[in-house]
Amino acid sequence: MLEKNPETVKIVFKNMPLKFHKSAEPAARAALAAGEQGKFWEFHDKLFAAKKLNAAVIKEIATDLELDMVRFENDMKSSKIRSKLQQDLIDAKKAGVTGTPTIFINGRIPKQRSLQGFQAIIDDELKKISGQ
């Protein structure tokens, strides 16, 4: 979507770690901590590619990405990262999100979850903006 719409699409990612998954919240904090070193998306992608998710895998990903491990571990525990995560949860609740993943395009939840479905909504939203 970004390649096709580089001037009009912005991706905003919000974390919503599910309570029943014991590693979800530490993984979310880890991705945010990696983001403090400019590697959020790389960390995110490796988290989702992992077959298992636990503290050892989280540490392995951070090491593989050559993060400053002292900074990473401190950031994971920091009030700044915890606050960001808490705000994401508040935002998800306000938006009515009940599960993950949930995708919004200008506040709309696509019924057709495909690139074509997403593009149709993007095109419709752009028409509204341009007054067509």
C-alpha positions as CSV (number, residue, x, y, z in Angstrom):
1,M,0.0,0.0,0.0
2,L,2.9,2.4,0.8
3,E,4.6,1.6,-2.5
4,K,1.4,2.4,-4.5
5,N,0.4,5.4,-2.4
6,P,3.7,7.0,-1.2
7,E,2.3,10.5,-0.9
8,T,-1.1,9.7,0.6
9,V,-0.8,6.7,2.9
10,K,0.7,6.7,6.4
11,I,0.8,3.6,8.5
12,V,0.2,3.9,12.2
13,F,0.8,0.8,14.3
14,K,-0.7,0.4,17.7
15,N,0.1,-2.4,20.1
16,M,-2.7,-4.4,21.8
17,P,-1.1,-7.3,23.6
18,L,-3.8,-9.8,24.5
19,K,-3.8,-10.6,28.2
20,F,-4.1,-14.4,27.7
21,H,-0.7,-14.5,25.9
22,K,1.9,-14.1,28.6
23,S,4.7,-13.0,26.1
24,A,2.6,-10.5,24.2
25,E,3.1,-7.6,26.6
26,P,6.9,-8.0,27.0
27,A,7.1,-8.4,23.2
28,A,5.2,-5.2,22.6
29,R,7.5,-3.4,25.1
30,A,10.5,-4.9,23.3
31,A,9.4,-3.7,19.9
32,L,8.8,-0.2,21.3
33,A,12.2,-0.3,23.0
34,A,13.8,-1.4,19.7
35,G,12.0,1.6,18.2
36,E,14.0,3.9,20.5
37,Q,17.0,2.7,18.5
38,G,15.3,3.1,15.2
39,K,14.5,-0.6,14.7
40,F,10.8,-1.0,15.5
41,W,9.7,-2.5,12.2
42,E,12.7,-4.8,11.9
43,F,12.0,-6.0,15.5
44,H,8.2,-6.3,14.8
45,D,8.8,-8.4,11.7
46,K,11.1,-10.8,13.5
47,L,8.6,-11.1,16.4
48,F,5.8,-12.1,14.0
49,A,8.1,-14.5,12.1
50,A,9.2,-16.3,15.3
51,K,7.7,-19.8,15.8
52,K,7.7,-19.3,19.6
53,L,7.6,-16.2,21.6
54,N,9.3,-16.0,25.0
55,A,12.0,-13.9,26.8
56,A,14.8,-15.8,25.1
57,V,13.5,-15.2,21.6
58,I,13.0,-11.5,22.4
59,K,16.6,-11.2,23.6
60,E,17.8,-13.2,20.6
61,I,16.0,-10.8,18.2
62,A,17.5,-7.8,20.0
63,T,21.0,-9.3,19.7
64,D,20.5,-10.2,16.0
65,L,19.5,-6.6,15.3
66,E,22.6,-5.4,17.1
67,L,20.8,-3.3,19.5
68,D,22.6,-1.6,22.4
69,M,21.4,-4.3,24.9
70,V,21.8,-2.2,28.1
71,R,19.8,0.6,26.6
72,F,17.2,-1.9,25.2
73,E,16.7,-3.6,28.5
74,N,16.5,-0.3,30.3
75,D,14.0,1.0,27.7
76,M,11.9,-2.1,28.0
77,K,11.4,-1.4,31.7
78,S,11.1,2.4,31.4
79,S,8.0,4.4,32.3
80,K,8.2,6.0,28.8
81,I,7.7,2.7,27.0
82,R,5.1,1.5,29.5
83,S,3.2,4.8,29.0
84,K,3.3,4.4,25.2
85,L,1.9,0.9,25.5
86,Q,-0.8,2.0,27.9
87,Q,-1.8,4.8,25.5
88,D,-2.0,2.2,22.6
89,L,-4.4,0.1,24.8
90,I,-6.5,3.2,25.6
91,D,-6.6,4.1,21.9
92,A,-7.7,0.6,20.9
93,K,-10.5,0.6,23.5
94,K,-11.7,4.0,22.3
95,A,-11.7,2.7,18.7
96,G,-13.7,-0.4,19.7
97,V,-11.0,-2.8,18.9
98,T,-11.8,-6.3,20.3
99,G,-9.1,-8.4,18.6
100,T,-6.0,-8.3,16.6
101,P,-5.1,-7.6,14.0
102,T,-7.6,-4.8,13.3
103,I,-7.1,-2.5,10.3
104,F,-8.6,1.0,10.0
105,I,-8.4,3.2,6.9
106,N,-9.4,6.7,7.9
107,G,-11.5,5.2,10.7
108,R,-13.1,2.6,8.4
109,I,-12.7,-1.2,9.0
110,P,-12.3,-2.9,5.6
111,K,-14.8,-5.7,4.9
112,Q,-12.6,-7.0,2.1
113,R,-9.2,-7.6,3.8
114,S,-7.1,-7.7,0.7
115,L,-4.8,-5.2,-1.1
116,Q,-7.7,-4.5,-3.6
117,G,-10.1,-4.0,-0.7
118,F,-7.7,-1.6,1.1
119,Q,-7.0,0.3,-2.2
120,A,-10.7,0.7,-2.8
121,I,-11.2,2.4,0.5
122,I,-8.1,4.5,0.0
123,D,-9.4,5.6,-3.4
124,D,-12.8,6.4,-1.9
125,E,-11.2,8.5,0.9
126,L,-9.0,10.4,-1.6
127,K,-12.1,11.2,-3.7
128,K,-13.8,12.7,-0.6
129,I,-10.8,14.9,0.1
130,S,-10.5,16.1,-3.5
131,G,-14.2,16.7,-3.7
132,Q,-14.9,14.4,-6.6
